[in-house]
């Protein structure tokens, strides 16, 4: 059945300057996160952005913050699971109250904050999670792979960002498809 734009939101976890500089395969990760941001803008999906201890790890990458525009309203946290943060928990509750129970998740680090967040969302109940595997990263490639395996073990679908994109688009020829074409060529 795929994603439903009316029920979906995008969660971007900790795409921060100092941490990002150490991420394995970071250029591909950023390219795929940007693709998901374009998708969110095209479908007017709500976007939640987190920043882990920004005083030490810096803010969200400037290019990404700029692309997010008005959607860049970071939730600062010190918990590894985003659900350990009151503001994030309130934002997620507001999504659910508005009928948005599907989340596309991306960010860093895969085996820590991304894993703990999707694990906790899954365990809380009625959430449909779509993990954009190639829009996540860790400092070590092995930790990225372990993180993906951990999420699969939790029953979370692990997909490429482009698969998620086409699940939301559903068909060609639509205004949304045409709007996304420059970003998928």
C-alpha positions as MATLAB code, in Angstrom:
seq = 'XXXXXXXXXXXXXXXXXXXXXXXXXXXXXXXXXXXXXXXXXXXXXXXXXXXXXXXXXXXXXXXXXXXXXXXXXXXXXXXXXXXXXXXXXXXXXXXXXXXXXXXXXXXXXXXXXXXXXXXXXXXXXXXXXXXXXXXXXXXXXXXXXXXXXXXXXXXXXXXXXXXXXXXXXXXXXXXXXXXXXXXXX';
ca = [
       0.000    0.000    0.000;
       2.889    2.396    0.634;
       2.931    5.728    2.348;
       0.010    8.129    2.607;
       1.053   11.805    2.476;
      -1.856   12.793    4.724;
      -0.612   10.447    7.450;
       3.160   10.924    7.126;
       5.853   13.124    8.687;
       9.635   13.289    8.322;
      11.988   12.958   11.317;
      15.591   14.142   10.854;
      17.850   13.122   13.713;
      21.027   15.015   14.648;
      22.438   16.017   11.238;
      24.927   18.302   12.979;
      28.148   19.930   11.846;
      30.762   18.418   14.156;
      29.255   14.948   14.274;
      28.591   14.835   10.536;
      32.250   15.473    9.712;
      33.112   12.027   11.151;
      30.309   10.036    9.444;
      31.283    7.229    7.075;
      29.886    7.890    3.579;
      28.590   11.290    4.678;
      28.158   12.737    1.157;
      25.651   10.007    0.209;
      23.876   10.343    3.558;
      23.450   14.101    3.073;
      22.287   13.673   -0.537;
      19.568   11.237    0.579;
      18.468   13.363    3.552;
      18.177   16.317    1.166;
      16.089   14.158   -1.189;
      13.718   13.415    1.692;
      13.502   17.118    2.566;
      12.540   17.908   -1.030;
       9.929   15.157   -0.789;
       8.579   16.590    2.475;
       8.365   20.055    0.942;
       6.627   18.729   -2.168;
       3.978   16.915   -0.134;
       3.895   19.491    2.695;
       4.817   16.891    5.282;
       5.526   18.067    8.819;
       9.225   17.805    9.668;
      10.764   17.227   13.092;
      14.467   18.062   13.423;
      16.549   17.164   16.462;
      19.963   18.300   17.616;
      21.958   16.317   20.167;
      23.778   18.644   22.569;
      24.322   21.439   20.002;
      26.751   23.283   22.288;
      29.221   20.445   21.765;
      28.188   18.995   18.390;
      27.162   22.166   16.584;
      23.915   22.961   14.839;
      22.235   21.233   11.922;
      24.344   21.460    8.766;
      23.804   24.977    7.363;
      22.944   23.684    3.874;
      20.293   21.404    5.349;
      18.897   24.096    7.660;
      18.624   26.412    4.655;
      16.857   23.759    2.582;
      14.413   23.138    5.431;
      13.501   26.833    5.527;
      10.575   27.449    7.902;
      10.524   23.745    8.818;
      13.875   24.177   10.580;
      12.756   24.394   14.193;
      15.278   22.168   15.957;
      14.442   20.305   19.112;
      17.544   20.313   21.307;
      18.107   17.141   23.280;
      20.618   15.313   25.416;
      18.813   11.963   25.367;
      19.847    9.406   22.766;
      16.265    8.346   22.065;
      14.377   11.387   20.812;
      11.396   10.130   22.808;
      13.335   10.833   25.996;
      12.907   14.540   25.222;
       9.675   16.229   26.350;
       9.485   18.623   23.371;
       9.960   15.783   20.879;
       7.394   13.665   22.688;
       4.916   16.562   22.535;
       5.615   17.077   18.811;
       5.049   13.382   18.106;
       1.825   13.435   20.136;
       0.633   16.408   18.066;
       1.384   14.479   14.858;
      -0.607   11.504   16.128;
      -3.508   13.743   17.210;
      -3.565   15.138   13.670;
      -3.775   11.632   12.191;
      -0.106   11.365   11.216;
       1.060    7.969   12.498;
       3.603    7.223    9.737;
       7.145    8.554   10.016;
      10.060    8.567    7.623;
      13.195    8.513    9.760;
      16.716    9.564    8.750;
      19.819   11.001   10.399;
      22.783   10.054   12.526;
      24.035    8.016   14.225;
      22.277    4.885   12.978;
      23.271    2.588   15.840;
      22.606    5.106   18.625;
      20.033    7.903   18.331;
      18.305    6.633   15.186;
      18.048    3.088   16.543;
      16.864    4.081   20.018;
      14.278    6.489   18.590;
      12.706    4.044   16.139;
      12.847    1.262   18.712;
      10.958    3.411   21.199;
       8.417    4.580   18.607;
       7.809    0.968   17.600;
       7.395   -0.157   21.196;
       5.001    2.693   21.989;
       2.494    1.233   19.607;
       0.571    2.362   16.605;
       3.422    3.906   14.557;
       4.327    2.904   11.016;
       8.038    3.595   10.652;
       9.914    3.853    7.343;
      13.660    3.904    7.941;
      15.602    5.480    5.074;
      18.720    3.338    5.446;
      20.888    5.280    3.001;
      19.879    8.547    4.681;
      21.397    7.364    7.971;
      25.018    7.050    8.949;
      27.483    6.243   11.691;
      31.149    7.046   12.235;
      32.080    3.433   11.456;
      30.472    1.510    8.602;
      30.208   -1.561   10.841;
      28.139    0.381   13.390;
      25.855    1.619   10.591;
      25.302   -2.004    9.505;
      24.738   -3.145   13.101;
      22.222   -0.340   13.592;
      20.269   -1.414   10.495;
      20.303   -5.030   11.704;
      19.044   -3.990   15.140;
      16.129   -2.123   13.573;
      15.266   -5.057   11.289;
      15.277   -7.264   14.393;
      12.693   -4.861   15.879;
      10.509   -5.398   12.789;
      11.173   -1.975   11.290;
      11.282   -1.827    7.474;
      14.712   -0.703    6.268;
      14.492    0.890    2.802;
      16.460    3.135    0.466;
      15.316    6.777    0.430;
      14.353    6.445   -3.222;
      12.016    3.533   -2.433;
      10.297    5.720    0.161;
      10.084    8.532   -2.375;
       8.343    6.353   -4.958;
       6.011    4.863   -2.339;
       4.811    8.370   -1.560;
       4.650    9.450   -5.213;
       2.669    6.324   -6.195;
       2.661    7.197   -9.935;
       4.266    9.340  -12.596;
       2.666   12.285  -14.336;
       1.417   13.991  -11.162;
       2.441   17.528  -10.160;
       4.378   16.004   -7.233;
       6.252   13.631   -9.550;
       7.173   16.539  -11.825;
       8.309   18.593   -8.830;
      10.582   15.754   -7.676;
      12.093   14.965  -11.103;
      15.007   17.424  -10.798;
      16.009   15.778   -7.503;
      15.961   12.177   -8.718;
      17.818   12.552  -12.022;
];
